[in-house]
Amino acid sequence: MGSSIAIAGQELFDRAEAGEALAQKHVDQTLDSLGRGIQMIAVALNPDRILLGGAISEREGLLEDVTQRAQAYLERTQAKDIELDIVICKFRNQANLIGAVSAHYSQIKQ
């Protein structure tokens, strides 16, 4: 049996960019799962827009890669009427902090 180690997402992506084959495989699987998940949401709910946020949204080329994968899944499932509008959140990985501060100030004003 193979051994497994836990590493943070940032390290995984850094290792993949450095050329580590196993890390590249896992990053590819992660991005493919994200594209597939977006395809399923698009087919089930047909939202006007899908927003990507969090730390992963800081990655260069993420939007293009995930959009391409989601579109490929739409084509494979013949969901031709679905139009994808995927964008990166304006505040990227800081959105949760901004929301927390906003909620805090809202409660203080009451």
HUCOR-V875407 format. One record per run of one state. SS is the DSSP state (A for helix, B for strand, O for the rest). FROM is the first residue (numbers start at 0). TO is the last residue. If there is no record, write none. Layout:
BEGIN
SS|FROM|TO / SS|FROM|TO
END
This chain:
BEGIN
O|0|7 / A|8|16 / O|17|19 / A|20|44 / O|45|48 / B|49|51 / O|52|53 / A|54|57 / O|58|60 / A|61|75 / O|76|84 / B|85|87 / O|88|90 / A|91|108 / O|109|109
END
